[in-house]
Amino acid sequence: MTPTRTKLDRGRGALGPALELVHTGRAPTRAVLTTELGVTRATAGAVATELQALGLITVDPRPLAASGAQGRPSHRLGIADDGPVVLAVQVHADGFRVALVGLGGRVVATAPACMTVDADPAQVIGDAVESGARLLADSGRRCLGAGLAVPSAVAEPDGTALNPLHVAWPAGAPVHDIFRDRLAAAGVPVAGRCGNDVNLAALAEHRHGAGKGAQHLLCVATGHRGVGGALVLDGRLHTGSSGLALEVGHLTVDPQGRPCHCRGRGCLDVETDPLALLETAGVTPDPALSPLDQARALLAGSHPEDRAVREAVRQLVDRLGQGLAAMVNVLNPDRVILGGLHRALLAAEPARLRAVVADRSLWGRSGSVPILACSLDHNSLVGAAEVAWQPVLDDPLAALAG
């Protein structure tokens, strides 16, 4: 005779979806979890109890009922404060950052940032992983995965950095293999995943930041140099057939403009990044400082009083608006979020930027797409954590058994 299936047996396939709902803040109570999963209240309760037993979430059986609420108040769900973590690493043009990140995108611990990038990717990735290993040892937390964000398109499935234009790495550097090997050498026995920094920033913003609730989210951002883009569709990154989709930095916005690394001219990558703002404003960049920090300081200190800075901002806003309009026409997103210097340009000239996009996009006048600023600090670092958490979100039992 076949044994009667328990509520948890029936809901075991819902563990991953349930954890993702709590992880992204979309199921703050057991009642909402029941509705979102489309299961019975008893099954949702069994699923929540199992996730709590795994040390991933908390279930508060004594919630406070809202004033005037009808019926029995539902149990509150949250992330376990002392739960497992993942190791997140971000390499950028001016150094690297390392953090331990828990569920919910919560940064648990960080290491002092490194401000130089070695020309050998194995050296800088190894240094970052060793820093992370020390963080893990000090924390005493269980580590379930590791993620790496790099300033380059990353080809799938081999994990090679095809165009690390803003760091002195060779094209085609095997960053995934290097990351895996350095994790093993540092005694961090977890799988490593890697991706482009803007892709991972978009994923983090979709789950925890300005992109929450969007079905078709377009993210465009400047790093310390250059421009990147990413698209999140129904909660998943759209990376194309081999991981190379959304290289939006190479949209032409001024055919007579600056020469670009791609051998074109006037691309977003060289017309709307921090170096472009400094140059357009007549400011000589200090090679010892981050171009992004210098551009932000220029905006904070001189805009809008300084005419040269004001005109430079408007020129970059117009070029950025042209590029965004082209992307809106092709991709039809329901939300656009801007990061890095682009976030500061939006803050400086919000009406002008939105007007350029509306004027040049096919559907701008009939229903403009919301254009918002990214809201997370270090979103690429949080995004690196997100790809590390993904196997746990897909199958919590298998991930914790490994």
N, C-alpha and C positions, 0 to 999 in steps of 0.2 A: 504494500500500500504506500502511495506517495505521501510523505508527511505534509501536514498543512503548512503553507508558506506564511512566514511571519510578516509583520508590517515592514520590517527592515529589509527582508528578502525582496518584497515587492518594490521597495523604494531604493534599493542599492544602486540602480542605474541613475538615480536622481542625486546621488552624493556630489558628483562633480558640478552639475548645474546649480545645486543648492549652495555649494561653497562659493561658486562664482558670484551668485546673487548677494551673498553676505560680503564677500571680498570687495565688490563694487558699490556697496551701500544701497543696493536696490531691494534688499529684504531686511529691513530693520526689526521686523517682528515675525513671529511664527505665522501669524495670520496672513501677512503679505507673502511669506514664503509659500504657504499653502496655495494661494491664488496664482502666484507666478509659476509654480511647478505644475499646477493643474492636477493635484493629488488630494487625497482626503486629509483632514486635519490630523488624524492618527498617524498616517504615513509620514506627513511632514514632521510631526513630533519625533517619530523614530529616526528620521534622517538627521534632524538637528541634534538629537541625543548622541547619535553615532559620531557626528563631526566634533561634538564636544568631547567625547571619549577619546578621540584621536588627538586631542590637544590643539585643535585648529580654531574653534570658536567657543564663545560662552553663551549660555542660555540662562537668562535671568527670569526665574519663576515668580518674582514679586515686582512686576512692573507697576508704575504709577499710571492709573487711568486718567485720561484727559478729562478735563472738566466737561460735564454734559455728555460723556460717551455712553453709548448703550451697550449692554451685554458685558460679558466677562472680558477684562482687558487681556491682550495677548502677551505671551512671553517675548521679551526683547532679546535680540540676537546681536552679538558683537564679536570682534576679533579677540582671540586669547592674547593677553598682554605678554605672557611668557612663552608663547608658541614658537615654532621653528622659524627660521629665516632663510633667505637666499643671499648669496654674495653678488653684488652688482658693481661693475667696473665701467667707467666711461673714459675713453681716451679722446682728447680733443687737441686742437692745434697748439695749445699752450700748456699741456700737461695732462694729468689724469686725476680722477676722483674715484674713491672706493667707499662703499657703504654696505652695511647689513640692512636688509629691508624685509619687514614682516608682511603678512597679509594685510590687505587694505591700503597698500602703498605706503605704509608707515616706516620711515627711516629710523632704525633702532640704534645704529652706531655709525660713525664716519671716521675715516682716517685723515690726517692732514693731507691737503692736496699737494700733488707734485706739480711743479711749474715748468718742467722741461720734458721734451719727448725725444728719446733716443732714436737715431736713424735706423736702428735694428728693432723691428717690431717684437722680436722674441725678448729683447732686453726690457722694453717698457711694459709689455704685458706680464712678463715674469716679475718685475718689481711691483706691479699693481697687485698681482695675485699673492705675493708674499706679504704685502701690507694687509690684504684681506684675511689671510690665514692668521695673522697676529690678532686681528679684530675678533675672529671667531674664537680663538683660544681664550682671549680675555673675556668674551661674553659667556662662554659655556653653553651657547645655544646649539641646537641641532641644525645643520645646514642641509637643505633639500635640493639645492641647485645653484647654478651660477650663470650670470648673463654678462655680456660684453657689448658695449656700444662703441662703434668706431666711426670716424669722419670719412667714410667712403661707401660707395655702393658695394654690397657684399653679395657675390654670386651664390646661388643655391644650386645643388645641395652641398657643394664642396666647401663653401665658407671661405672664399678668397676675396681679399679687398682689391677690387679691380682698379680703382682710381683714387688712391689716397693723396689727392692733390695738395692738401694743406698740411700734411706731415711728410717728412722726408723718408717715407717707406717706398720700397720697390713696388711697382704695379704687380698685382697678383699675389701679394703676400698671403700665405695660408693662415689667416688669423684664427680660424676655428681650430685647426690642428695645434697651433701654438698654444692657444688658450687651454685646450684639453690637456696637453702635455704638461703645461706649467701648473695646472691644478693638481695633477697627479704627483708632480715633483714636490709640491708644497704640502702634500698630505691632506688635500681637500678632495675626498673621494665622491665627487658628484659629477654629473654631466654638465658640460658647458655649452651654452648657446650664444650666438653672436648675431649682430645685425647693424644696419646703418643707424646712425644716431638720430636722425630726424624721423625715420620710421618708428623707432622705439619711443621717441618723445610723443608722437601722435598716439600710439597705443596707450601710453600712460595718461595722456590728457583725455582720451576717450573713456577710460575706466575710472579716473579719479579727479579730473579737472574740467577745463572749459568745454570739452567735447562730450561730456556725459549726456546721454539721451539722444545724440545724433545717430541717424541710421547711415548716412553717407557723409563722412567727415573728411574734409580736406585740411591738411596742416601745411603751412609754408613757413620756413624759419631761416634766419641767418644764424650761423654759429660765429665763431671768432673770425672766420673767413668763409666766403661763399654762401650759397643759398641751396636749401634742400626742400623736398616736398614729400608728402606721404598721404595715403588714402586708407581710411578704415571703413570697411563695408560690413554692416551687421556684426560689429564687434571683432572682426578679424582684419588684419593688415592685408591689403592688396599689394602683393609684391611682384606680380607678373609671372611669366613662365620660368624665369630663372633668377628672381630676386632683384631685378633691375628696374622695376617700374617707378614712375614718378620722379625722374631726373629733371625736375622742373627748372632747375637752375640754368638750363640751357635753352630755354625759350628766349627768342630774340625780341627785345623791346626797343632797341635802337640800332637799326642796320648800320649806322655810321659810328657806332659807339666804340667802347674800349675792346681791344682784342681779348679773347677768352681762351682759357686752357683747352677748350674743345676745338680750337682752330676757327671758331666763328667770331662774330663781333657783336657787341651790344647785348650779351645775354644777361638775364637776371643775376646770374652768379657774380658778374663784375660791375653791374650797374646799380645794384641795390644792397650791397653788403657793406660792412663797416668801413672798409678801405675806400669804397666809392663815396660815402658820405664825407669822410675826412678830406679826400682829394677835391671833391666838388666844392666844399666849403673853403678851400684854400689852406687847409691845415696839413702840415707835414707830419706823418705818423711817426711816433717814437718806436723804433724797432724793439726796444726793451720792454714795451708794455703791450697788453692785449689790445688789438684794434677794436674789439667789441667794447671793452671798458672805456677806451678813449672816445669812441663814438657816443656812448651813453653819457659820458661826462660832458661832451660838447653840447648835447641836447639839454642836459640838465642845467648847464651854466650859461649858455648863450642864446638859446631859442626861447621866445621869438624876437628878442631885442636886437640881436645881431643880424643885419640884413643878409650877409653872405650865408650865414647858417640857415636863416629862414628860407632863402631861395634854394639852397641845397636840399633842404628837407622837402620842399615842394617838388623839386625835380625827381627825387627818389620816390616820393609818394606817387607821382604820375606814372613813373616807370613800373612801380610795383602794381599799381592799379591796372595797367595794361596787361601785365602778366596774369594777374588774378582773374581778370575778365576772360582771357583766353581759356584758362583752366575751368572756370565756371561753365563756359559754353561747351566744353568737351565732356566734363565729368558730371555736371548737374548735381553738385553736393547740396545737402540741406544745411550745412554750416561750414564756415571757414574760420580757422584759428591761426593766429600769427604768433611766432616766437622770436626770441633774440632781438636784434635791432628792429625787425618789422613790428614787434609789439610796441616799441617806443615810437616808431613812426605813426602807428595807428593812434597812440595817445596824443601825439603832437598835432596831427591833422585828421581827426576822425571823419569829419564831414567831407573833406576833399577826397580822401581815399575811397569812401563809400560811393561818392558821386562818380568818380572815374570808373569804378567797377560797374555801377548801374548803367552808365552811359554807353559802355563798350560791350556789355554782355547782352545776349539776345533777349533774355527775359528779365533784365534788371529793372525796367520800369514797371513791369506788371507784378513783380513779387520779389523784392531784393533778398539775396541770401544774407543771413546774419554773418557779420565779420566781427570776431571777438579776439581778445588777447588770450594767449596761453596763460594758465593760472598757477601752474606748479613750479616750484623751485627745483632746478636740476631734473627736468622732466626726462631727459635722455637716460639719466642714471636710474630713475624710477622705472623707465621703460625696459632697461636691461634686466631689472628685477622681474618685470612682468613676463618676459619670455622664459626666465628661469622658473617662475611659478606655474607656467602653463601646463606642464605634465601633471602637477598636483591638482590643478583645476580640472583637468581632463579625467583623472582617475585617482582620487585621494588614497584609496586603499592600496593600490599598486605602488604609488609613489612612496608612501610611508613604510611599506613592506620591504622596499628595496634597500 
